[in-house]
Amino acid sequence: MKICIIGTGYVGLVTGTCLADFGLQVTCADQDEKKINLLNSGGVPIYEPNLEVLIKKNVSAGRLTFTTVLEKAVKQSEVIFIAVGTPSNSDGSANLKQIKKVAQQIAHYLNEYKVIVNKSTVPIGTATKIKEIISKNQNVIARSEATKQSQSSPSPLRGEGGVRVKHPFDIVSNPEFLREGSAVYDFTHPDKIVIGTNSPKALKIMQEVYRPLYLINTPFVTTNPETAELIKYACNAFLATKITFINEIANLCDKVGADVHQIAKAMGLDGRISPKFLHPGLGYGGSCFPKDTEALYQFATICGYDFKILKGVISANKRQRELMVEKIKHHLGVLKGKTIAILGLAFKQNTDDIRKSPAIDIIQLLLKEGAHIRCFDPLAMDNTKKIFLNLTYCQDEYETAHNSDALVIATEWNQFRNLDLLKIKKILKSPILLDLRNLYNPDKVKSLGFDYEGVGRK
Ligand SMILES: NC(=O)c1ccc[n+]([C@@H]2O[C@H](COP(=O)([O-])OP(=O)(O)OC[C@H]3O[C@@H](n4cnc5c(N)ncnc54)[C@H](O)[C@@H]3O)[C@@H](O)[C@H]2O)c1
């Protein structure tokens, strides 16, 4: 089966590569020439564990290609995945410009029956919109030509030029649940596959696409497109709520001297709660949770529903960054002129993605206070350099700490868990460690002579 993926970003590239590894013939298309040239010359534009190896394997096997030429990619494929960005508008709602443009492009290149699968995260009703755009913009061709091109039966239209036809297509909403930093693993070992479509034919084709996952007993949730669209937002909003909840408990712990780790452990042992997403810190970030919570809130508002919990989650998450800066101030006093060493820039470990990264937000707040920033991240330095010219970028953790007034751990990279703290203490101007990811045991660090603070435990 031939597959085309439109949008070769975190989701598109991982989806295309993994589907090629399932044995399908995949073309990944993107309008970004630089990205496609890089991929065609053996480079990989993003970091994801195991992705590079898998791309190389499938390119060599002839199952995976990259192109900027959408027309050929669409025409030769039976299933077209849309995996373009859905960033936020200024009011927080989802911006569907990229989706709409792609739908128009697909419409022009339809040459036979195709399944159009939307993988981007979108508000309810977008599948219907995509369908309308494709139907409206489809080229109408003469019946004889269509019959030559297509085995399936195009629908006849009566117009000025006699009998004309449009090619049939079906729409599927197939939201993606992979996590950056473990995207290949997540795609190949998902908790579930959600397929939202009203077409039994498209459903059968999608089951064929995901057959390797079906064979390992992955649960399939088959539903209508609207429900599938809302499932994705519901999952992200719920996870964002869970993170925010434990952060709120951590903030309360800070006030009363309780230990949030013991609380999270006990909560997690409750089978109804589960231990996942109960790690206190700087608040959720990344390319999905912040924009998806905002988009769901805006969508609910437009529907006339005041989604109160979500409103609270969004504002508490913003406040969490501010509270972390207050913590730093509590130890350093006035920040103007102080040098702060930040370890970690990516929004989480194992990724180079800094979109809505809590570390970046904290840096922004510290710069506003007049602090000077030294920083280090194993993978996200290049992306950060594109937005901040005025930081001191260092080679490693120790160069970062050198002569700084405090060390702040902002991303939970494994390599930050075992720092030589005595060395760090010697090279810091003052031995202050703000562990905003709770990587260290407070008592141990304090016993080394540090002024230490984590989140929700002293
Ligand atoms: N990143 C994640 O972890 C994740 C997880 C699940 C779902 N999602 C959702 O998946 C979607 C894509 O996210 P992403 O992080 O992969 O985005 P991304 O920004 O990394 O990639 C989007 C790609 O689409 C390309 N593009 C845009 N318009 C195009 C067009 N007309 N033709 C060809 N290419 C075009 C862009 O050049 C870019 O390379 C979003 O809706 C996002 O919310 C993301």
The ligand as an SDF file (V2000), in Angstrom:
LIG
                    3D

 44 48  0  0  0  0  0  0  0  0999 V2000
    4.8270   17.0510   18.4930 N   0  0  0  0  0  0  0  0  0  0  0  0
    4.1190   16.2010   19.2040 C   0  0  0  0  0  0  0  0  0  0  0  0
    4.5760   15.6300   20.1930 O   0  0  0  0  0  0  0  0  0  0  0  0
    2.7060   15.8750   18.7950 C   0  0  0  0  0  0  0  0  0  0  0  0
    2.0730   14.7420   19.3350 C   0  0  0  0  0  0  0  0  0  0  0  0
    0.7690   14.4750   18.9470 C   0  0  0  0  0  0  0  0  0  0  0  0
    0.1130   15.3070   18.0650 C   0  0  0  0  0  0  0  0  0  0  0  0
    0.7490   16.4100   17.5830 N   0  0  0  0  0  0  0  0  0  0  0  0
    0.0310   17.2480   16.6320 C   0  0  0  0  0  0  0  0  0  0  0  0
    0.4850   16.9140   15.3230 O   0  0  0  0  0  0  0  0  0  0  0  0
    0.5180   18.0800   14.4910 C   0  0  0  0  0  0  0  0  0  0  0  0
    1.9160   18.2930   13.9390 C   0  0  0  0  0  0  0  0  0  0  0  0
    2.7920   18.5270   15.0190 O   0  0  0  0  0  0  0  0  0  0  0  0
    4.3840   18.5320   14.8370 P   0  0  0  0  0  0  0  0  0  0  0  0
    4.9430   18.7300   16.1920 O   0  0  0  0  0  0  0  0  0  0  0  0
    4.7870   17.3610   14.0270 O   0  0  0  0  0  0  0  0  0  0  0  0
    4.5520   19.8750   13.9630 O   0  0  0  0  0  0  0  0  0  0  0  0
    5.8600   20.3960   13.2170 P   0  0  0  0  0  0  0  0  0  0  0  0
    5.7840   21.8620   13.2370 O   0  0  0  0  0  0  0  0  0  0  0  0
    7.0680   19.7170   13.7840 O   0  0  0  0  0  0  0  0  0  0  0  0
    5.6920   19.8750   11.7180 O   0  0  0  0  0  0  0  0  0  0  0  0
    4.7300   20.3420   10.8310 C   0  0  0  0  0  0  0  0  0  0  0  0
    5.3210   20.2620    9.4230 C   0  0  0  0  0  0  0  0  0  0  0  0
    4.2970   20.5410    8.4720 O   0  0  0  0  0  0  0  0  0  0  0  0
    4.9040   21.2080    7.3880 C   0  0  0  0  0  0  0  0  0  0  0  0
    3.8570   21.8780    6.5730 N   0  0  0  0  0  0  0  0  0  0  0  0
    3.0390   22.8790    6.9250 C   0  0  0  0  0  0  0  0  0  0  0  0
    2.2270   23.1980    5.8900 N   0  0  0  0  0  0  0  0  0  0  0  0
    2.5310   22.3510    4.8670 C   0  0  0  0  0  0  0  0  0  0  0  0
    2.0500   22.1700    3.5380 C   0  0  0  0  0  0  0  0  0  0  0  0
    1.0750   22.9230    3.0350 N   0  0  0  0  0  0  0  0  0  0  0  0
    2.6120   21.2260    2.7810 N   0  0  0  0  0  0  0  0  0  0  0  0
    3.6110   20.4630    3.2530 C   0  0  0  0  0  0  0  0  0  0  0  0
    4.1080   20.5740    4.5010 N   0  0  0  0  0  0  0  0  0  0  0  0
    3.5720   21.5090    5.3010 C   0  0  0  0  0  0  0  0  0  0  0  0
    5.8680   22.1810    8.0570 C   0  0  0  0  0  0  0  0  0  0  0  0
    6.8610   22.6350    7.1650 O   0  0  0  0  0  0  0  0  0  0  0  0
    6.4340   21.2770    9.1720 C   0  0  0  0  0  0  0  0  0  0  0  0
    7.5990   20.5970    8.7340 O   0  0  0  0  0  0  0  0  0  0  0  0
    0.0070   19.2250   15.3590 C   0  0  0  0  0  0  0  0  0  0  0  0
   -1.3580   19.3650   15.1850 O   0  0  0  0  0  0  0  0  0  0  0  0
    0.2930   18.7380   16.7740 C   0  0  0  0  0  0  0  0  0  0  0  0
   -0.5620   19.3050   17.7360 O   0  0  0  0  0  0  0  0  0  0  0  0
    2.0280   16.6970   17.9110 C   0  0  0  0  0  0  0  0  0  0  0  0
  1  2  1  0
  2  3  2  0
  2  4  1  0
  4  5  1  0
  4 44  2  0
  5  6  2  0
  6  7  1  0
  7  8  2  0
  8  9  1  0
  8 44  1  0
  9 10  1  0
  9 42  1  0
 10 11  1  0
 11 12  1  0
 11 40  1  0
 12 13  1  0
 13 14  1  0
 14 15  2  0
 14 16  1  0
 14 17  1  0
 17 18  1  0
 18 19  2  0
 18 20  1  0
 18 21  1  0
 21 22  1  0
 22 23  1  0
 23 24  1  0
 23 38  1  0
 24 25  1  0
 25 26  1  0
 25 36  1  0
 26 27  1  0
 26 35  1  0
 27 28  2  0
 28 29  1  0
 29 30  1  0
 29 35  2  0
 30 31  1  0
 30 32  2  0
 32 33  1  0
 33 34  2  0
 34 35  1  0
 36 37  1  0
 36 38  1  0
 38 39  1  0
 40 41  1  0
 40 42  1  0
 42 43  1  0
M  CHG  2   8   1  16  -1
M  END
$$$$
